[in-house]
Amino acid sequence: MKLHKYYQRASLPHGFWGKRVLKLMNDEQLHGAMPRWALDGLDIDPKASILDIGCGGGANIKRLLSLYPECSVVGIDHSSLALDYAYNLNYDEILQRCIVVEGDIETMHISKDSFDLVTAFECAYYCNMQSCMAQIMKVLKPGGMLLIANEMDGESPMCRSLEAKTDHRIHAFTIEELKLILADSGYTSIHSKRHQPQGFIAVTGVKPHT
């Protein structure tokens, strides 16, 4: 599958090709390295309440439940097919420490100050960032953290080619772009890191207490 086709189909997996994309998403060898790296060293309460945006096939929900054995995770995605995969992958934890919900962070009605951590793995490419940042800020508890992590760094020629081939429906953000968006949205304690060999990027920001 060509790379630009993969990312186009990953935005809303459905049908035959959606099933293939979700299998690839959940492949630990192909896509496990970036979230493991992004979460490494993150200072999170073991009992944290976590929202995973664009949870896809549920691999990162499973990873979060394993890393933080006392946490609870809500996964949201606007693909019903993706949620089927996420549900089946995390079946043992569903309704105990985990639920998956069909929806979109930009329009979902989630209670204010609900989560200690919001994660966004590989989904910033598709978002209206201003709208998303406002919603995430609302649902985070004061002192809660947002983590955005992408496999694409937004700087390589491959990123520009991918954007062009998808008629710019996908945008690969650079670290500096993400940091500026978080700062403009009111987040504090903004930090970033880059995985030099593979080009992964991760940016975190904290909701102020006041």
N, C-alpha and C positions, 0 to 999 in steps of 0.2 A: 504494500500500500504506500503510495507516495505521501511524503511528509505533509504537504499542504492539505491533502485529502483527509489524512488522519486528524489534523487539528480542526478542520471544518466539521467533521463528523463527531469529534469529541465534545463540541459545544452543545449538542443535543442528540445523544445516541438513540437510535431507533432502528427497527428492522434488522435485516441480515447484517448490514455493515456496522450497525450500532453494536450488535453482539460481538463482532470481531474486535471493534475498538475497545469495548469494555474488558474483554479478555486480555488485550494488550495493556490496558491501564492497570489491571490487577496483577500483571506479571512482575514478580519481585526482581527478577534479573534485569528486566528492561527499565523499570520505573521505581524501584525500591530505594536506590542509592540517594536520590535527592531528598525525599522526606526524612530519611534516617539522618542525613547530614544536617538538614534544616532544624530538626528537633533536638539534636545533640547539644547538651549544655543549657537548654532552655530552663530558666528558673520558674517552675510551675508547681503550685500546691498539688500534692498527690491526690487530693480530693477535689480537684478543680472541676467545674462545670464547663464543658467545651462545646463550641459550635463549629462544625466543619462545613464550610460553604462549598457548594459544587462537589459533593462527596463522591460523585461518580460511582464506581463499582464497589466502594466501601473499603478498599485496602488501607486507606489512611485512618479510617475509623478503627479498624482492627489494630493498627499500629498504636494509636493513641490509647486504646483500652489496655493494651499490653504494657506500654511504657508507664502508664499511670494507673495502677491496679485498683485504686479507689475512686477514680474519676467517673463522671458520667458524660456521655457524648450524644449530641443531637446532630445528625447529618441531614443536610437539605440539598436537593437537586431538582431541576425542573424536568428531568427525564424519568418517566415511570419505569422504563426498562433498566436504567441505572439503579434505581431504588430496589428493583427486584434482585439485582446482583448484590447490592449492599446488604439487603435483608438476609439473603441466603448465606452470605459470607460471615455475617455476624449473628447468626441465628441464636447461638447459645447465650448471647448477651442482650438480645432484643427484649425490651420491657423490663430488664433488670438494671442495666447501666446504659442502655442505648436505645434510641429510637431514630427512625429515618422518616423524613417528611418530604412530600412533593411540594416544591415551591421555589421562590426566587427571593433572595435577600432584599432586593430593591422594593418588593411589594408585600412581603409577608408581614403579618401582624404578630410580632414577638414582644413580650413584655420588656419594659425598660430595665436595665441593670440586671440582666439575667445570667451573664456568662463571665467566667474568669479569663477565658482564652477563646479567641476566634481564629481559626486557621483557614487559609485560602491557598491550596496547593494547585498550581497550574490552571487557575480559573481567572486570574486578573486579565488575561488576554482578551476576554470576551465581555468585560464588565463596563458599565457606565460608572467610572470610578468615583465621580463626585457623589452620585446617588448612593452607591455602595458604602462609601466612607461614612456618610451621614447615618445610614441605618446601622452600621457596625458600631459606631460610636454610641448610638442609642442603646443597643442591646448589651454592650459591655458594662460590667460593673466598674465603678471608679477604681482605678488602679489595675484594671484588667488589660490584657495584652492582645494585640492583633499581630499575627504572623502571616506575611505574604511570601510564598516561595515558588520560584519558577525554575524550570530546567533551561530556559533560554534567557540569556543575559541582556538582550535588546541591543547589543552592540555589533554582533558578527554579521558579515554579509548574508549569511543564511537567514537571519532574522528579517532583514530587509526584503529578501527574495520571497520568504514565506508571506509577509504582509502583502506584497504586490500580487502574488498568485491567489490570494484570498480577497482581492479587491479591498484590502485594508479593513476587512471586517474583524481581523485579528490584529492586535498590537502587542508586540513584545516590549515591555517597559524596561528601561535601564534602571539601575540602582538609584541614580540621581533623580530620575523622574518619580520613582516611587517614594523616595524620601521627601521630595517637595510636596507631593500629593498628601502624604501623611501630615506633614507640618502645616500645610494650608487647611487641613481638616481638623486641626486642633490637638493632634496627638503629641505627646512629649516623650522624652527618653528614647528617641529614634536611633536605632542601630542597624547596621547592615553587615553582611559578610558575603564573600564570593568564593566559590570553589574553583580555584584556578585551573586544575587539569580539565574539568568538564564544563566549566562555565555556569554552574548553578548559581543562583542568587537568592538571598533571603533578607527581608527587611522587617523589623519589628517596631511597634510604637505602642505607647501606653496611654490609656484614657486618664486624664487628670482627675484628681480627687475633688477639685473645685472648678 
